[in-house]
Amino acid sequence: MISEVGRYLGIAAANLVGVLSARRVLIAGSVTCFGEAWLDRIRQEMVNRSLAMVAREAEIEMSCVGPDIVILGASALVLTYELGLFAPLAVGI
């Protein structure tokens, strides 16, 4: 079941990388307890479903930010769009 969830998240990551040109995908929350093998499954599916050049440049990592990740993401959007400050695009799942 965990491998199947990793597969579906890999499909979602491939879509994010392909459509939004996201170079970094952070996975956070309680699902990070599944570990590195689960993350490898996500990476494998992303590579299988996206262009090779784009997939090689994209990073998928687990974040240890904790429960504040949503507020930090919202703050980054405000800094980027309202104040004109640049922040690298990172999409969290």
MIMI-845736 format. One record per atom (N, C-alpha, C, O): residue in one letter; atom name; x, y, z. Coordinates in nm, 4 decimals. Layout:
<sites>
SITE  res  atom      east     north        up
SITE    a    CA         X         Y         Z
...
</sites>
This chain:
<sites>
SITE  res  atom      east     north        up
SITE    m     N    0.0822   -0.1189    0.0000
SITE    m    CA    0.0000    0.0000    0.0000
SITE    m     C    0.0875    0.1266    0.0000
SITE    m     O    0.0574    0.2238   -0.0692
SITE    i     N    0.1945    0.1236    0.0775
SITE    i    CA    0.2839    0.2392    0.0844
SITE    i     C    0.3500    0.2635   -0.0508
SITE    i     O    0.3668    0.3782   -0.0923
SITE    s     N    0.3873    0.1562   -0.1193
SITE    s    CA    0.4457    0.1693   -0.2524
SITE    s     C    0.3453    0.2283   -0.3503
SITE    s     O    0.3817    0.3080   -0.4368
SITE    e     N    0.2209    0.1899   -0.3370
SITE    e    CA    0.1166    0.2434   -0.4254
SITE    e     C    0.0964    0.3931   -0.4011
SITE    e     O    0.0782    0.4694   -0.4960
SITE    v     N    0.0995    0.4348   -0.2762
SITE    v    CA    0.0888    0.5774   -0.2439
SITE    v     C    0.2086    0.6527   -0.3027
SITE    v     O    0.1929    0.7621   -0.3571
SITE    g     N    0.3273    0.5943   -0.2916
SITE    g    CA    0.4455    0.6545   -0.3511
SITE    g     C    0.4322    0.6683   -0.5013
SITE    g     O    0.4768    0.7669   -0.5600
SITE    r     N    0.3706    0.5686   -0.5632
SITE    r    CA    0.3477    0.5742   -0.7080
SITE    r     C    0.2592    0.6924   -0.7441
SITE    r     O    0.2905    0.7680   -0.8361
SITE    y     N    0.1498    0.7083   -0.6727
SITE    y    CA    0.0579    0.8186   -0.7031
SITE    y     C    0.1204    0.9553   -0.6743
SITE    y     O    0.0969    1.0509   -0.7483
SITE    l     N    0.1983    0.9649   -0.5697
SITE    l    CA    0.2677    1.0913   -0.5436
SITE    l     C    0.3745    1.1184   -0.6496
SITE    l     O    0.4013    1.2338   -0.6828
SITE    g     N    0.4348    1.0130   -0.7021
SITE    g    CA    0.5299    1.0291   -0.8121
SITE    g     C    0.4623    1.0823   -0.9373
SITE    g     O    0.5195    1.1638   -1.0096
SITE    i     N    0.3399    1.0359   -0.9630
SITE    i    CA    0.2625    1.0872   -1.0763
SITE    i     C    0.2321    1.2352   -1.0549
SITE    i     O    0.2455    1.3158   -1.1470
SITE    a     N    0.1912    1.2704   -0.9333
SITE    a    CA    0.1624    1.4110   -0.9022
SITE    a     C    0.2887    1.4966   -0.9158
SITE    a     O    0.2836    1.6075   -0.9690
SITE    a     N    0.4009    1.4450   -0.8678
SITE    a    CA    0.5275    1.5193   -0.8779
SITE    a     C    0.5669    1.5385   -1.0241
SITE    a     O    0.6156    1.6454   -1.0609
SITE    a     N    0.5469    1.4374   -1.1075
SITE    a    CA    0.5777    1.4497   -1.2501
SITE    a     C    0.4929    1.5586   -1.3139
SITE    a     O    0.5416    1.6344   -1.3978
SITE    n     N    0.3664    1.5668   -1.2747
SITE    n    CA    0.2796    1.6717   -1.3271
SITE    n     C    0.3250    1.8096   -1.2814
SITE    n     O    0.3253    1.9039   -1.3606
SITE    l     N    0.3631    1.8225   -1.1554
SITE    l    CA    0.4111    1.9509   -1.1045
SITE    l     C    0.5384    1.9943   -1.1763
SITE    l     O    0.5535    2.1108   -1.2133
SITE    v     N    0.6280    1.9012   -1.1950
SITE    v    CA    0.7545    1.9329   -1.2611
SITE    v     C    0.7299    1.9676   -1.4072
SITE    v     O    0.7907    2.0604   -1.4605
SITE    g     N    0.6411    1.8933   -1.4718
SITE    g    CA    0.6146    1.9171   -1.6133
SITE    g     C    0.5366    2.0434   -1.6412
SITE    g     O    0.5692    2.1176   -1.7338
SITE    v     N    0.4332    2.0689   -1.5617
SITE    v    CA    0.3448    2.1827   -1.5874
SITE    v     C    0.3991    2.3120   -1.5283
SITE    v     O    0.3969    2.4160   -1.5941
SITE    l     N    0.4473    2.3065   -1.4061
SITE    l    CA    0.4917    2.4277   -1.3376
SITE    l     C    0.6424    2.4517   -1.3476
SITE    l     O    0.6926    2.5537   -1.3003
SITE    s     N    0.7125    2.3600   -1.4077
SITE    s    CA    0.8588    2.3664   -1.4149
SITE    s     C    0.9212    2.3769   -1.2761
SITE    s     O    1.0221    2.4448   -1.2571
SITE    a     N    0.8609    2.3102   -1.1813
SITE    a    CA    0.9131    2.3102   -1.0441
SITE    a     C    1.0459    2.2356   -1.0429
SITE    a     O    1.0565    2.1263   -1.0984
SITE    r     N    1.1438    2.2927   -0.9818
SITE    r    CA    1.2751    2.2297   -0.9729
SITE    r     C    1.2940    2.1571   -0.8401
SITE    r     O    1.3864    2.0773   -0.8242
SITE    r     N    1.2065    2.1855   -0.7465
SITE    r    CA    1.2193    2.1236   -0.6149
SITE    r     C    1.0809    2.0934   -0.5605
SITE    r     O    0.9938    2.1803   -0.5570
SITE    v     N    1.0619    1.9704   -0.5186
SITE    v    CA    0.9359    1.9278   -0.4587
SITE    v     C    0.9671    1.8804   -0.3174
SITE    v     O    1.0490    1.7907   -0.2974
SITE    l     N    0.9017    1.9410   -0.2209
SITE    l    CA    0.9201    1.9029   -0.0809
SITE    l     C    0.7993    1.8256   -0.0333
SITE    l     O    0.6854    1.8664   -0.0558
SITE    i     N    0.8240    1.7153    0.0317
SITE    i    CA    0.7171    1.6352    0.0896
SITE    i     C    0.7287    1.6499    0.2400
SITE    i     O    0.8344    1.6270    0.2986
SITE    a     N    0.6188    1.6883    0.3006
SITE    a    CA    0.6210    1.7128    0.4451
SITE    a     C    0.4983    1.6513    0.5095
SITE    a     O    0.4035    1.6106    0.4424
SITE    g     N    0.5030    1.6459    0.6392
SITE    g    CA    0.3889    1.5954    0.7142
SITE    g     C    0.4146    1.4553    0.7674
SITE    g     O    0.5283    1.4083    0.7715
SITE    s     N    0.3083    1.3908    0.8074
SITE    s    CA    0.3206    1.2603    0.8710
SITE    s     C    0.3667    1.1510    0.7750
SITE    s     O    0.4141    1.0464    0.8194
SITE    v     N    0.3538    1.1734    0.6443
SITE    v    CA    0.3955    1.0722    0.5467
SITE    v     C    0.5470    1.0561    0.5400
SITE    v     O    0.5955    0.9568    0.4857
SITE    t     N    0.6214    1.1498    0.5928
SITE    t    CA    0.7671    1.1406    0.5867
SITE    t     C    0.8202    1.0251    0.6713
SITE    t     O    0.9365    0.9873    0.6577
SITE    c     N    0.7380    0.9697    0.7568
SITE    c    CA    0.7823    0.8567    0.8388
SITE    c     C    0.8022    0.7300    0.7554
SITE    c     O    0.8580    0.6322    0.8051
SITE    f     N    0.7574    0.7301    0.6290
SITE    f    CA    0.7734    0.6119    0.5442
SITE    f     C    0.9164    0.5940    0.4963
SITE    f     O    0.9531    0.4847    0.4531
SITE    g     N    0.9966    0.6966    0.5026
SITE    g    CA    1.1399    0.6831    0.4809
SITE    g     C    1.1895    0.6981    0.3391
SITE    g     O    1.1155    0.7316    0.2466
SITE    e     N    1.3178    0.6720    0.3262
SITE    e    CA    1.3898    0.6939    0.2007
SITE    e     C    1.3467    0.5978    0.0900
SITE    e     O    1.3425    0.6376   -0.0264
SITE    a     N    1.3150    0.4739    0.1225
SITE    a    CA    1.2705    0.3783    0.0201
SITE    a     C    1.1421    0.4271   -0.0457
SITE    a     O    1.1246    0.4130   -0.1668
SITE    w     N    1.0538    0.4834    0.0326
SITE    w    CA    0.9279    0.5382   -0.0191
SITE    w     C    0.9561    0.6583   -0.1086
SITE    w     O    0.8921    0.6752   -0.2124
SITE    l     N    1.0508    0.7407   -0.0690
SITE    l    CA    1.0894    0.8570   -0.1486
SITE    l     C    1.1517    0.8130   -0.2817
SITE    l     O    1.1301    0.8773   -0.3844
SITE    d     N    1.2280    0.7047   -0.2800
SITE    d    CA    1.2850    0.6511   -0.4036
SITE    d     C    1.1760    0.6054   -0.4995
SITE    d     O    1.1904    0.6204   -0.6208
SITE    r     N    1.0683    0.5506   -0.4475
SITE    r    CA    0.9541    0.5089   -0.5305
SITE    r     C    0.8899    0.6302   -0.5980
SITE    r     O    0.8511    0.6238   -0.7147
SITE    i     N    0.8792    0.7394   -0.5246
SITE    i    CA    0.8235    0.8633   -0.5802
SITE    i     C    0.9149    0.9147   -0.6913
SITE    i     O    0.8676    0.9515   -0.7988
SITE    r     N    1.0450    0.9173   -0.6657
SITE    r    CA    1.1413    0.9634   -0.7665
SITE    r     C    1.1349    0.8778   -0.8930
SITE    r     O    1.1345    0.9298   -1.0046
SITE    q     N    1.1300    0.7469   -0.8740
SITE    q    CA    1.1259    0.6544   -0.9870
SITE    q     C    1.0031    0.6811   -1.0741
SITE    q     O    1.0139    0.6864   -1.1966
SITE    e     N    0.8892    0.6975   -1.0129
SITE    e    CA    0.7666    0.7229   -1.0891
SITE    e     C    0.7716    0.8582   -1.1587
SITE    e     O    0.7236    0.8722   -1.2712
SITE    m     N    0.8292    0.9573   -1.0926
SITE    m    CA    0.8420    1.0894   -1.1540
SITE    m     C    0.9296    1.0829   -1.2788
SITE    m     O    0.8961    1.1423   -1.3812
SITE    v     N    1.0403    1.0118   -1.2710
SITE    v    CA    1.1306    0.9983   -1.3854
SITE    v     C    1.0614    0.9232   -1.4992
SITE    v     O    1.0786    0.9582   -1.6159
SITE    n     N    0.9839    0.8212   -1.4659
SITE    n    CA    0.9139    0.7437   -1.5685
SITE    n     C    0.8068    0.8243   -1.6405
SITE    n     O    0.7742    0.7939   -1.7553
SITE    r     N    0.7516    0.9258   -1.5762
SITE    r    CA    0.6370    0.9971   -1.6313
SITE    r     C    0.6668    1.1398   -1.6770
SITE    r     O    0.5747    1.2118   -1.7155
SITE    s     N    0.7900    1.1813   -1.6738
SITE    s    CA    0.8219    1.3168   -1.7193
SITE    s     C    0.9409    1.3124   -1.8140
SITE    s     O    1.0076    1.2098   -1.8272
SITE    l     N    0.9661    1.4232   -1.8787
SITE    l    CA    1.0788    1.4307   -1.9713
SITE    l     C    1.2098    1.4086   -1.8962
SITE    l     O    1.2275    1.4575   -1.7846
SITE    a     N    1.3004    1.3351   -1.9579
SITE    a    CA    1.4248    1.2969   -1.8908
SITE    a     C    1.5049    1.4171   -1.8434
SITE    a     O    1.5556    1.4162   -1.7312
SITE    m     N    1.5176    1.5207   -1.9262
SITE    m    CA    1.5968    1.6377   -1.8891
SITE    m     C    1.5347    1.7100   -1.7696
SITE    m     O    1.6050    1.7512   -1.6773
SITE    v     N    1.4047    1.7244   -1.7726
SITE    v    CA    1.3347    1.7925   -1.6640
SITE    v     C    1.3437    1.7108   -1.5354
SITE    v     O    1.3662    1.7662   -1.4278
SITE    a     N    1.3261    1.5800   -1.5465
SITE    a    CA    1.3300    1.4935   -1.4287
SITE    a     C    1.4673    1.4922   -1.3635
SITE    a     O    1.4776    1.4851   -1.2410
SITE    r     N    1.5729    1.4990   -1.4440
SITE    r    CA    1.7081    1.4996   -1.3876
SITE    r     C    1.7359    1.6247   -1.3069
SITE    r     O    1.8087    1.6202   -1.2077
SITE    e     N    1.6785    1.7363   -1.3487
SITE    e    CA    1.7027    1.8629   -1.2801
SITE    e     C    1.6163    1.8795   -1.1556
SITE    e     O    1.6502    1.9580   -1.0670
SITE    a     N    1.5066    1.8077   -1.1478
SITE    a    CA    1.4137    1.8237   -1.0353
SITE    a     C    1.4623    1.7444   -0.9139
SITE    a     O    1.5163    1.6345   -0.9262
SITE    e     N    1.4416    1.8029   -0.7987
SITE    e    CA    1.4773    1.7382   -0.6722
SITE    e     C    1.3501    1.7084   -0.5949
SITE    e     O    1.2595    1.7914   -0.5882
SITE    i     N    1.3440    1.5901   -0.5370
SITE    i    CA    1.2341    1.5559   -0.4474
SITE    i     C    1.2977    1.5231   -0.3136
SITE    i     O    1.3848    1.4366   -0.3042
SITE    e     N    1.2535    1.5926   -0.2114
SITE    e    CA    1.3110    1.5745   -0.0783
SITE    e     C    1.2012    1.5730    0.0263
SITE    e     O    1.0895    1.6196    0.0034
SITE    m     N    1.2356    1.5188    0.1400
SITE    m    CA    1.1454    1.5260    0.2542
SITE    m     C    1.1850    1.6459    0.3385
SITE    m     O    1.3033    1.6744    0.3571
SITE    s     N    1.0854    1.7148    0.3886
SITE    s    CA    1.1102    1.8331    0.4685
SITE    s     C    1.0888    1.8011    0.6156
SITE    s     O    0.9981    1.7260    0.6515
SITE    c     N    1.1717    1.8579    0.6986
SITE    c    CA    1.1566    1.8401    0.8421
SITE    c     C    1.1090    1.9697    0.9070
SITE    c     O    1.1314    1.9920    1.0260
SITE    v     N    1.0435    2.0545    0.8287
SITE    v    CA    0.9969    2.1833    0.8797
SITE    v     C    0.8927    2.1642    0.9887
SITE    v     O    0.8910    2.2386    1.0868
SITE    g     N    0.8067    2.0659    0.9725
SITE    g    CA    0.7048    2.0390    1.0724
SITE    g     C    0.5729    2.1054    1.0398
SITE    g     O    0.5447    2.1348    0.9237
SITE    p     N    0.4914    2.1292    1.1419
SITE    p    CA    0.3564    2.1805    1.1177
SITE    p     C    0.3515    2.3248    1.0680
SITE    p     O    0.2460    2.3715    1.0251
SITE    d     N    0.4627    2.3949    1.0731
SITE    d    CA    0.4650    2.5344    1.0275
SITE    d     C    0.4858    2.5481    0.8772
SITE    d     O    0.4966    2.6600    0.8272
SITE    i     N    0.4918    2.4384    0.8047
SITE    i    CA    0.5240    2.4444    0.6628
SITE    i     C    0.4204    2.5222    0.5834
SITE    i     O    0.4561    2.5909    0.4877
SITE    v     N    0.2946    2.5135    0.6199
SITE    v    CA    0.1897    2.5846    0.5463
SITE    v     C    0.2053    2.7356    0.5645
SITE    v     O    0.1972    2.8102    0.4669
SITE    i     N    0.2271    2.7805    0.6848
SITE    i    CA    0.2417    2.9232    0.7111
SITE    i     C    0.3699    2.9770    0.6460
SITE    i     O    0.3725    3.0905    0.5986
SITE    l     N    0.4745    2.8963    0.6438
SITE    l    CA    0.5983    2.9388    0.5776
SITE    l     C    0.5784    2.9502    0.4270
SITE    l     O    0.6306    3.0426    0.3646
SITE    g     N    0.5041    2.8583    0.3684
SITE    g    CA    0.4753    2.8657    0.2252
SITE    g     C    0.3917    2.9874    0.1908
SITE    g     O    0.4173    3.0551    0.0913
SITE    a     N    0.2911    3.0155    0.2736
SITE    a    CA    0.2077    3.1341    0.2511
SITE    a     C    0.2914    3.2614    0.2641
SITE    a     O    0.2741    3.3556    0.1868
SITE    s     N    0.3805    3.2640    0.3602
SITE    s    CA    0.4682    3.3801    0.3777
SITE    s     C    0.5595    3.3992    0.2570
SITE    s     O    0.5835    3.5120    0.2141
SITE    a     N    0.6105    3.2887    0.2024
SITE    a    CA    0.6961    3.2970    0.0844
SITE    a     C    0.6193    3.3530   -0.0347
SITE    a     O    0.6744    3.4301   -0.1132
SITE    l     N    0.4927    3.3150   -0.0489
SITE    l    CA    0.4117    3.3686   -0.1580
SITE    l     C    0.3894    3.5187   -0.1420
SITE    l     O    0.3950    3.5932   -0.2398
SITE    v     N    0.3644    3.5626   -0.0203
SITE    v    CA    0.3452    3.7056    0.0040
SITE    v     C    0.4730    3.7820   -0.0291
SITE    v     O    0.4685    3.8854   -0.0958
SITE    l     N    0.5859    3.7315    0.0171
SITE    l    CA    0.7132    3.7981   -0.0112
SITE    l     C    0.7421    3.8031   -0.1605
SITE    l     O    0.7964    3.9016   -0.2107
SITE    t     N    0.7055    3.6962   -0.2315
SITE    t    CA    0.7329    3.6899   -0.3743
SITE    t     C    0.6426    3.7821   -0.4540
SITE    t     O    0.6906    3.8605   -0.5359
SITE    y     N    0.5127    3.7736   -0.4311
SITE    y    CA    0.4179    3.8435   -0.5176
SITE    y     C    0.3811    3.9844   -0.4710
SITE    y     O    0.3590    4.0720   -0.5546
SITE    e     N    0.3741    4.0076   -0.3445
SITE    e    CA    0.3341    4.1390   -0.2950
SITE    e     C    0.4511    4.2350   -0.2803
SITE    e     O    0.4384    4.3544   -0.3073
SITE    l     N    0.5645    4.1822   -0.2375
SITE    l    CA    0.6803    4.2687   -0.2141
SITE    l     C    0.7820    4.2618   -0.3267
SITE    l     O    0.8788    4.3378   -0.3272
SITE    g     N    0.7616    4.1717   -0.4222
SITE    g    CA    0.8520    4.1617   -0.5361
SITE    g     C    0.9848    4.0946   -0.5051
SITE    g     O    1.0783    4.1029   -0.5847
SITE    l     N    0.9942    4.0290   -0.3917
SITE    l    CA    1.1179    3.9579   -0.3586
SITE    l     C    1.1179    3.8219   -0.4268
SITE    l     O    1.0135    3.7584   -0.4412
SITE    f     N    1.2353    3.7784   -0.4681
SITE    f    CA    1.2446    3.6510   -0.5380
SITE    f     C    1.2591    3.5389   -0.4378
SITE    f     O    1.3369    3.5490   -0.3430
SITE    a     N    1.1852    3.4332   -0.4584
SITE    a    CA    1.1996    3.3103   -0.3809
SITE    a     C    1.1942    3.1947   -0.4785
SITE    a     O    1.1074    3.1927   -0.5658
SITE    p     N    1.2848    3.0974   -0.4665
SITE    p    CA    1.2817    2.9840   -0.5582
SITE    p     C    1.1512    2.9070   -0.5433
SITE    p     O    1.0992    2.8914   -0.4329
SITE    l     N    1.0992    2.8595   -0.6555
SITE    l    CA    0.9741    2.7879   -0.6551
SITE    l     C    0.9923    2.6513   -0.5917
SITE    l     O    1.0709    2.5700   -0.6403
SITE    a     N    0.9216    2.6262   -0.4857
SITE    a    CA    0.9204    2.4958   -0.4205
SITE    a     C    0.7756    2.4590   -0.3980
SITE    a     O    0.6989    2.5372   -0.3419
SITE    v     N    0.7387    2.3422   -0.4410
SITE    v    CA    0.6004    2.2977   -0.4280
SITE    v     C    0.5980    2.1851   -0.3278
SITE    v     O    0.6684    2.0855   -0.3447
SITE    g     N    0.5185    2.1989   -0.2240
SITE    g    CA    0.5058    2.0961   -0.1228
SITE    g     C    0.3867    2.0069   -0.1484
SITE    g     O    0.2811    2.0526   -0.1923
SITE    i     N    0.4052    1.8766   -0.1199
SITE    i    CA    0.2941    1.7828   -0.1321
SITE    i     C    0.2593    1.7363    0.0068
SITE    i     O    0.1677    1.6557    0.0238
</sites>
